Amino acid sequence: MNFVEELRWRGMIHDIMPGTEELLKKELTSAYVGIDPTADSLHIGHLVGVMMLKHLQLCGHRPIALVGGATGMIGDPSGKSEERNLLDEETLRKNQEGLKKQLAKFLDFTSDIPNKALMVNNYDWMKDFTFLQFIREIGKHITVNYMIAKDSVKKRIGSESKEGMSFTEFSYQLVQGTDFLYLYNNYNCKLQMGGSDQWGNIVTGTELIRRKSGGEAFAMTCPLITKSDGSKFGKTEAGNVWLDPEKTSPYQFYQFWLNVSDEDASRYIKIFTVLDRKTIEDLISKHSENPNERLLQKRLAEEVTVMVHSREEYDGAVEASQILFGKGTNDSLRKMSEATFLSVFEGVPVSELKKEIMSAGVSVADLCAVHTQIFPSKGELRRMIQGGGFSINKEKIDNAEMIINTEFLLSDKFLLVQKGKKNYFLIRVT
């Protein structure tokens, strides 16, 4: 496949240096994307760069994931209004391990194919670089005039910035350029890719390679992804949508994609899946015939959740989603992890109950109208039971004097009480 053409129809190219497409058509090319290791998990904001690497490998080229251990200690000024906290080496190494596990779901690091993926950390070659070496071997090749002309620098040292820019951040583009030079010399890496806000830093690398070694290197960027309403992609009220299931449960992850707008779904399915062009065009066409069925969102959520988590986690997320629409069962509740259970019922009123009460056994009437205030009176509870509209853990209750004990608990601490079709209450046993 033609890598550039593949990205182009998917809407994944913002800028591309002349000659890049010709290089990729001519030879197996190594290309890299830099990944910020300030956390031990990727979030979905990283996924565009990761998908660029995935498509690169699928098209027969060699992807290199560069963890910015050194650059993470400085802080990239691009798109930032202030400096970031600097990390120590131990934290960076821990974060690198977490990132590699996640990247292995997208890229082939282990087989014997000639374009096997590679992960490197720029701290490994920057840590022994002395300051004098750096300004002699790197600094003298790039002028201050060239560096100041970059938009990311101009914004920070111009009249609109109160804080200005430290020398540390000013030097960032030289450090990133050094990465490209190192990968060019040691891994024959001729292409750097990234978000459109990285164009200036990437081009500095190609210029450094040209001036220092006389070589030719190339640059390509993808658009910065936003939502159709102009708000930032990947952010929710709870913060970032992480790939780590401990930070964002598979259910929450699935729900994020399921709830995107029609306009966003038609863009995102091209960017965040490897579905082919005809499949995507057919999906968009079928979706437009009956938007209420949300075919695009469902397929998008399936593809990305399976890729990031697993088919099993995706099935569990779908099953969990059904619970709120009355299709769940006691078995499906018991199969759910505690994190998923709490995600599904986030915002539901919670009552606390001492475990000794449950251990001794308590009638439904006392449970719901005495020990908790789910019902204002036992009489109202009995009327709801007679009408067939009351259940505990998705099982209908037909007797107010039925005894509930610890065997009924979900995850050994919860009861799910339901009044009518949509009114849920949680009882947490402590």
C-alpha positions, 0 to 999 in steps of 0.5 A, spaced: 500 500 500 502 507 498 502 509 505 501 517 504 495 515 499 493 511 505 493 517 510 491 522 505 484 519 504 483 518 512 484 525 513 491 524 517 496 529 513 496 536 515 503 538 512 508 533 508 515 535 506 516 535 498 520 528 496 517 524 502 512 520 498 517 518 493 522 516 498 516 511 501 515 509 494 522 507 493 525 504 499 523 500 506 523 507 510 524 507 518 520 513 521 519 515 528 514 518 532 516 521 539 511 520 545 511 524 551 513 519 557 510 524 563 505 518 565 505 511 565 499 510 560 497 513 553 491 517 552 487 517 546 490 524 544 496 519 543 492 515 538 493 519 532 501 518 532 500 511 534 495 510 528 500 513 523 506 508 526 501 502 525 499 504 518 506 505 516 508 498 518 502 495 515 504 498 508 511 495 509 515 500 513 519 500 519 516 504 525 520 507 531 517 509 537 521 514 541 520 515 548 522 522 550 525 521 556 530 526 555 525 531 552 520 529 558 525 532 563 525 539 559 518 540 556 516 542 549 514 549 548 509 547 543 502 549 544 504 550 551 503 557 555 507 555 561 513 550 563 511 543 565 514 539 571 520 535 570 521 528 571 526 524 574 529 518 571 526 512 575 519 515 574 521 516 566 523 508 566 517 506 569 512 510 565 516 507 559 515 500 561 507 502 561 507 505 554 511 499 551 506 494 553 500 499 550 504 500 544 505 492 543 497 492 542 498 496 535 505 495 533 509 488 532 515 489 536 517 481 536 517 477 530 522 477 525 519 481 519 524 486 516 520 492 518 519 490 526 517 496 530 523 499 535 522 502 541 528 507 543 528 512 549 532 519 547 535 519 554 539 513 553 544 518 548 542 524 551 544 523 558 552 522 557 552 528 552 556 534 556 553 541 555 560 543 552 559 537 547 552 539 545 553 546 544 560 544 539 556 539 536 549 541 535 548 548 537 553 551 532 549 548 526 543 552 527 542 559 528 538 563 533 535 567 528 532 560 525 530 558 532 526 564 534 523 564 527 519 558 529 511 559 531 512 556 538 518 560 540 515 567 537 508 566 541 512 565 548 517 570 547 512 575 544 508 581 547 502 576 548 506 572 553 507 574 560 512 569 563 517 569 557 521 562 555 526 559 559 533 557 555 531 550 557 525 550 553 528 554 548 533 549 547 528 544 546 528 544 538 535 542 538 534 536 543 529 534 538 533 535 532 539 531 535 534 525 536 532 525 529 540 526 527 541 520 532 536 516 529 538 518 522 545 516 523 544 509 527 537 506 524 537 510 517 531 513 520 529 518 514 522 521 516 519 524 523 512 524 524 507 528 529 502 533 530 501 539 526 504 543 532 510 539 531 512 541 524 517 547 527 521 542 531 521 536 526 523 541 520 529 543 525 531 536 525 531 535 518 535 542 517 540 539 522 541 533 518 542 537 512 547 541 515 551 536 519 551 530 515 549 533 508 544 527 508 536 528 506 531 527 511 523 528 511 517 531 515 510 529 515 505 531 520 497 530 522 492 535 523 490 536 531 484 532 532 478 536 535 471 535 536 466 538 531 463 543 536 471 545 537 472 543 543 478 539 545 478 531 543 479 526 548 477 530 554 471 529 558 469 532 565 473 526 568 479 528 564 483 524 559 481 518 556 486 513 558 488 506 555 490 503 561 484 500 564 485 502 571 485 509 569 479 509 564 475 502 565 473 499 558 466 500 559 468 508 560 472 507 554 467 504 550 462 509 552 466 515 550 467 512 542 459 510 542 457 517 544 461 521 539 457 525 534 455 523 527 460 528 524 465 526 529 464 519 528 465 519 520 472 522 521 474 518 527 472 511 524 478 513 518 483 515 523 482 510 529 481 504 525 484 500 520 478 498 516 479 499 509 476 505 505 470 501 502 468 498 508 468 505 511 464 508 505 459 503 506 458 504 513 457 512 512 452 510 507 448 506 511 449 510 517 446 516 513 440 512 511 438 511 519 442 515 523 438 513 530 441 506 529 448 509 530 451 504 526 458 508 525 458 509 533 457 502 534 462 500 529 467 505 531 467 503 539 467 496 537 474 497 533 477 501 538 475 498 544 477 491 541 484 494 539 486 497 545 483 492 550 480 485 547 474 482 544 472 480 551 473 487 554 469 489 549 463 484 550 463 486 557 462 493 555 456 492 551 453 487 556 454 493 561 451 498 557 445 493 556 443 493 563 441 501 563 436 499 558 433 493 562 436 487 558 441 486 564 441 479 568 443 477 575 449 473 571 451 479 567 452 483 574 456 478 577 461 477 571 462 485 572 468 488 575 467 492 581 470 498 576 465 497 571 460 496 575 461 503 578 462 506 572 455 504 569 452 506 575 456 513 576 451 518 579 446 513 582 444 515 589 448 511 594 446 508 601 451 505 606 449 499 610 453 496 616 455 489 614 453 486 620 446 487 618 447 483 612 450 478 615 444 477 620 439 477 614 434 483 613 427 483 610 427 487 604 422 491 607 427 493 613 432 494 608 429 499 603 424 503 608 428 502 615 435 502 614 435 506 608 431 511 605 430 508 598 422 508 600 419 513 605 414 507 607 414 500 607 407 501 604 409 504 598 414 499 597 409 493 598 405 497 592 411 497 588 412 490 589 405 488 587 405 492 581 411 488 579 416 494 578 421 492 584 427 488 583 434 487 587 440 485 582 436 485 576 431 479 579 424 481 581 422 481 588 415 479 590 415 478 597 417 484 602 419 479 607 424 476 603 430 475 607 437 478 604 443 477 606 451 477 604 450 472 599 446 477 595 452 482 595 455 484 588 463 484 589 462 482 596 459 489 597 453 492 593 446 491 592 443 494 586 436 496 587 431 498 582 424 502 582 420 501 576 424 502 569 429 507 570 430 509 578 436 505 580 439 505 587 446 502 590 446 500 597 454 499 599 455 494 605 461 496 609 
